Amino acid sequence: MSVCIADAQAEHPPGPIADLIWTVDKPLMTFLFGTRNRWRRVFASNWPESKGIVCHKQMTLAVRI
């Protein structure tokens, strides 16, 4: 398996990325969003946008090739 670093695309599924972000600081995320499901909904709605702090344009991903 090879991996490359690439700009995130709106087509990438937001769920796994939201889950990874949640695990980085669970107490903060719980304070801000209450539940993981609420965070996932917020993240998923912002992911395809071209502006914003959690949109795909602000992310770089490790992608299998």
Contact map, one row per residue, 1 for C-alpha under 8 A:
11100000000000000000000000000000000000000000000000000000000000011
11110000000000000000000000000000000000000000000000000000000000011
11111000000000000000000000000000000000000000000000000000000001111
01111100000000000000000000000000000000000000000000000000000001111
00111110000000000000000000000000000000000000000000000000000111100
00011111000000000000000000000000000000000000000000000000000111100
00001111100000000000000000000000000000000000000000000000101110000
00000111110100000000000000000000000000000000000000000001111110000
00000011111100000000000000000000000000000000000100000001100000000
00000001111110000000000000000000000000000000001110000001000000000
00000000111110000000000000000000000000000000000100000000000000000
00000001111111000000000000000000000000000000000000000000000000000
00000000011111111000000000000000000000000000000000000000000000000
00000000000111111100000000000000000000000011001000000000000000000
00000000000011111110000000000000000000010001000000000000000000000
00000000000011111111000000000000000000000000000000000000000000000
00000000000011111111100000000000000000000000000000000000000000000
00000000000001111111110000000000000000110011000000000000000000000
00000000000000111111111000000000000100010000000000000000000000000
00000000000000011111111100000000000000000000000000000000000000000
00000000000000001111111110000000000000000000000000000000000000000
00000000000000000111111111001000000100100000000000000000000000000
00000000000000000011111111000000000000000000000000000000000000000
00000000000000000001111111000000000000000000000000000000000000000
00000000000000000000111111111000000000000000000000000000000000000
00000000000000000000011111111100000000000000000000000000000000000
00000000000000000000000011111110000000000000000000000000000000000
00000000000000000000000011111111000000000000000000000000000000000
00000000000000000000010011111111111100100000000000000000000000000
00000000000000000000000001111111111100000000000000000000000000000
00000000000000000000000000111111110000000000000000000000000000000
00000000000000000000000000011111110000000000000000000000000000000
00000000000000000000000000001111111101100000000000000000000000000
00000000000000000000000000001111111101100000000000000000000000000
00000000000000000000000000001100111111100000000000000000000000000
00000000000000000010010000001100111111110000000000000000000000000
00000000000000000000000000000000001111111000000000000000000000000
00000000000000000000000000000000111111111100000000000000000000000
00000000000000000100010000001000111111111110000000000000000000000
00000000000000100110000000000000000111111111000000000000000000000
00000000000000000000000000000000000011111111100000000000000000000
00000000000000000000000000000000000001111111110000000000000000000
00000000000001000100000000000000000000111111111000000110000000000
00000000000001100100000000000000000000011111111100000000000000000
00000000000000000000000000000000000000001111111110000000000000000
00000000000000000000000000000000000000000111111110010110000000000
00000000010001000000000000000000000000000011111110000111000000000
00000000111000000000000000000000000000000001111111000011000000000
00000000010000000000000000000000000000000000111111110011100000000
00000000000000000000000000000000000000000000000111110011100000000
00000000000000000000000000000000000000000000000011111010100000000
00000000000000000000000000000000000000000000010011111110010000000
00000000000000000000000000000000000000000000000000111110010000000
00000000000000000000000000000000000000000010011000011111011000000
00000000000000000000000000000000000000000010011111111111111000000
00000001110000000000000000000000000000000000001111000111111000000
00000011100000000000000000000000000000000000000011100011111000000
00000001000000000000000000000000000000000000000000011111111100000
00000011000000000000000000000000000000000000000000000111111110000
00001111000000000000000000000000000000000000000000000000011111000
00001111000000000000000000000000000000000000000000000000001111100
00111100000000000000000000000000000000000000000000000000000111110
00111100000000000000000000000000000000000000000000000000000011111
11110000000000000000000000000000000000000000000000000000000001111
11110000000000000000000000000000000000000000000000000000000000111
